[in-house]
Amino acid sequence: MKKKLLVAALALGMSQYAVAEDTSSSIRGKILDPQGNAAANTTIIIVHEPSGTRKTVTTNESGTFNATGLRVGGPYRVTVDSDVHADQEYDGIYLTLGNVERLDAQLESADTNTVVITGARLPSTLSSGSGSVFGEQAIRTQSGVTRDIKDVVRANPLVTILPGSDAPISIGGLNPRFNSFTVDGISQNDDFGLNSGGYPTQRSPLPIDSLDQVTVDVAPFDAKVSGFSGGLVNAVFKSGTNDFEGSVFWEKLDSKNAGEARDVDEFGQVVVPVEFEEETYGFNFSGPIMKDKLFFMVSYEFFDSPQTLEWGAAGSGAANETEATLAEVSEVQRIAQEVYGLSAAQVGEATGSPVEEDEKYVLKFDWNINDFHRASFAYQFNEGNRTRNLTSSAGELRLSSHWYNVTEELNNFSTKLYSDWNENFSTEISLTKKDVANRQVSFGDFADVTIDNLPSGGRIAFGSDQFRHANILDTGTTVAKFDAEYLMGDHQIQFGFEYQEISIQNLFVPSSKGVIEFDGLDNFENRIADNYTYSNGTGNDPFAVGADFDRETLALYVQDSWDITADLNVNFGLRYERLSSSDRPPFNANSLARTGLDNSENLDGIDIILPRVSFEYLWTDDVTLRGGVGRFGGGQPNVWISNAYSENGVNNGFYDEDDVTIGADSILNIYQPAFDAIQNASSDGNVSFTDPNFELPSDWRYQIATDVMFDIEGFVDSAKWTTEFMHIDKQDSVFWVDASLQDATVTTAADGRRLIYTDNDRRYDLMLTNTDVDGRSNIFLTSLDMNWDNGWSVNASYTNQDITEVNPGTSSTARSNYRFSDGINRNVPRDQLGVAAFEIEHRFVLNVGYNTELFDGYETNINLFAERRSGVPVTHTTNFDRSVLTSDVNGEVIGLSPEFTSGDYTSYIPTVGDPNVVYTDPALEGQLQAAISERGLSAYAGGYAPIGSDRTPYITNIDLSINQEIPGLFDDQKGVITLIIDNFLNFIDHSKGQVYDNRFNTLRLYDVDSIDDQGRYVIDRVRDDGNRFNAEQSAWRLKLGVKYTF
């Protein structure tokens, strides 16, 4: 029976438990003698056949052995060498990353010949509900066109790639910034937290051909694991073997081999032209430097793509058109040149040729020191550039001078030492170093200029984007780890520590070149600025505000994996983490006087305890029950902490004036009164800081699951059905409040819910704190994996998510996280509790694979990926005009919240004849009631539209890939032709496969011009906002590639 179970386990990838975030594999088991007693002192010889890597261990007094630090993959040959009984040999064993594979055996008498048992090669993808393992074939034949690991892991039921150029990856409906991604122990995360895509670089930071295996998990109940509040993606680079192997490839994707994007609405189909071109090439080589001893692997990839403008001025024929027209662009250009002395090149155009380039490579060495020690070293490099801040919505047209280039350079180093000190004790020591340099350089080197209220109703922006005026970032991350395992009877004791140091140098001074807003073309021509904003360091020096600080984290853990019986394993673990820092933000006495709180908090000494318990019970030979409970934390962006250093109100000043007449040189140079105000400032600017009583955010995760293995003769050769439920309770979630308003005098709008702050001085003291009300997640999923001996495989899954949260934390600055979180009131957490921004309520996934030889000796791989999923939540909001901030009620200055009037307040839904609102034009009431009915908001009349009451449309996506081997020039060499059709559904039917997204998860319902003396909203416009049509992702695209392998 045990032999049968072993072969099934090896064939289907069953493992005792997952050790996510690991870089190797393990084999653990118990050896019994013919009478069923422990076979102590039995030798286990494990050989990785491709490299000759050899490991020898011995069973302890309970017959248990544990072999750690093994290369992933295989095949392995395992020999049970007994001096008393017949030997047993297991061939064709394949191991998966981070998993402990079971090998239990009962020996036979000495007069029996050696027993040979052969396992089966692992399927390319293994799934256990929320946990997945993707092998080299799954990586090589994935059906995405981006050569990004995201196209591999999206097959996991909980992984969703969201629309957009950055392709953010949400795992379990959680913020993409909260995930952790490691390769060979090297963090691939954006440690600072600026990039919505999750990487420290613009594109994937590594060549996909360099990867051997990838795992995904959401609840790895292992005390070794931390550093994420979303999901965990872990991978390992390939290693060289005793055979020289290599490949070179070239791929091309362009609009010549693509369909037409058709925006489908109630009026029919509108063909939207889309142009794009992408070219990628690279190579991968590996082999021995010294046979059985020293190996190398090198992988290189280069990507080049002229970017496509998705938006253009009205009348331009662009994929999406803004409200602003070509004629208005010409008028803005004329005024800028004639009145302000700018050249045509300085002003910029509504068109242009943004670019994207990316170069990356990996070098890895593996050294088999002896049978007891193995070492590896890896170096990773990536440099990329991408043009950003292109027009992205109908409301604002951004000229080319408003664009900027983002350039990032990544250097990663990793070294590891795996050691077996005796049959019971083994260790792993690792040291990694990551350096990232980020530069964001504007096309325009002068003020950020916006002309609003154009005749068309739109606005035009040009000049340096205000957040790029002074923006330089360098981060360095060093991690030292020590992991140890000790086998004691049926207990596997693991313990260790991890030390991490992050060094951050961040220069971020928004508005340091001036931000100018004009109300219409006439005011622009007459130099009358509706508002002029300027911020800088003391003495008008932006470097005076630079944030330069270090943070250290020390983690200690211990856990016990206990084989209570042959069928039941229980894992108990405890992890402790403590943060430290000697760098404090400058103390601001004025902020203390306003808020009663010290702004110099740096989280030094803050700590957290993370307990975890899990079990796995083999109920029958075919049914496994598993589950666990544990606390997880980490993964929050460090930029949130950096805000306290760069905006402390001591060494930065702020100037903000309305209705000023500026000089003709005030676009190219700082407006003189603003310059003088900062030069003579009393060091009392706006403040962002961390709550002195801040607690580290965390969540408690509860999971219960069943795995059922079966086969049906004549229908399916092997199958696995998983059903899983997960509940997550968030604890101490982040929230931003204006601490200066905590005790402020307030009134309410006429509806009685929305707070209005009196005596508002248009400044802020924004505090990063914890909510007093937390969200939660309920996630149900079921998946079915089926495999046939004839090469077919099918994986199907359904996932349902029900998730709530307070503030999604989608921005990098305190100002934006405070401003752009939807809700009735900003300073009240309960008023922002609603459907989570990244919840995918329903998701269906289907993967179909076929591996065969259509031509003898030449492999054919066909892979189809299909998903249908709900859209992301959308909130109906009200756009408050800036004048609301300065409305005069009983002689007082009021505002909903200082400086931050915007379109992110949830909408009050008026009834017919509602006494809480008035209209500047009586016709607006009828228009608004029609809009309320059309958007399905009538049920909320007399109250507020809930957060996430609407969604973007369902997305249906089908991708198809075909890989066909062809003869090479010499023996043992082959060519591979690759054809990938992205959005295959649109290829079949051009009216299908459309993608609509919503950048800010909001749809504005109406505008409020002011609040009258009775607290009523004065409505002056009804909006017809809609979701954005993603033209590039709505048309089929065909990618062609060729590869030569040897």
ABEGO torsion letter per residue (X at the ends): XAAAAAAAAAAAGBBABBBBGBABBBBBBBBBBAAGBBBBGBBBBBBBAAAGBBBBBBBBAAGBBBBBGBBBEOBBBBBBBBAABBBBBBBGBBBBBGBBBBBBBBBBBAABBBBBBBBBBBBABBBBEABBBBBAAAAAABABAAGBAAAAAAABAABBBBBEAAGBBBBGGBBAAABBBBBGGBBABBAAGABAAGBABABBABBAAABABBBBBABBBBAABBGBABBBBBBBBBBBBABBBBBBBBBBBBAABBBBBBBBBAAEBBBBBBBBBBBBBEBBBBEBABBGABBBBBBBBBBBBBBBBABBBBGAGBABBBABBAAAAAAAAAAAAAAAGBBAAAAEBABEBBBBBBBBBBBBBBBBABAABBBBBBBBBBBBBBBBGBBABAABBBBAAABBBBBBBBBBBBBBBBBBABAABBBBBBBBBBBBBBBBBBABBBBBBBBBGBAAGBBBBBEBBAAAABBBBBBBBBBBBBBBBBBBEABBBBBEBBBBBBBBBBBBBBGAAEBBBBBEAAAAAAGBBABBBBBBBBGGBAAAABBBBBBBBBBBBBBBBBBABAABBBBBBBBBBBBBBABBBBBBAAAAAAAGBBAABAGBGBBBBBBBBBBBBBABAABBBBBBBBBBBEGBBAAAAAAAAABAGAABBBBBBBGBBBBAAAAABBBAAAAAAAAABAGBBBBBBBBAABBBBBBBBBBBBBBBBBBBBGABABBBBBBBBBBBBBBGBBBBBBAAAAABBBBBBAAGABBBBBGBAGBBBBBBBBBABBBBBBBBBBBBBBBBAAGBBBBBBBBBBBBBBABAGABABAAAAAAABBEABAABAAAABBBBAABBABBBBBBBBBBBBABBGBBBBBBBBBBBBBBBBBBBBBBBBAAAAABBBGGBBBBABBGBBBAABBBBBBBBGBAABBBABAAAAAAAAAAAAAAGAAAABGBBBBBGABBBBBBBBBBBBBBBBBBBABBGBBBBBBBBBBGAAAAABAABGBBBBBAAGBBBABBBABBBAAGBBBBABBBABBBBBBAAAABBBBBBBBBBBX
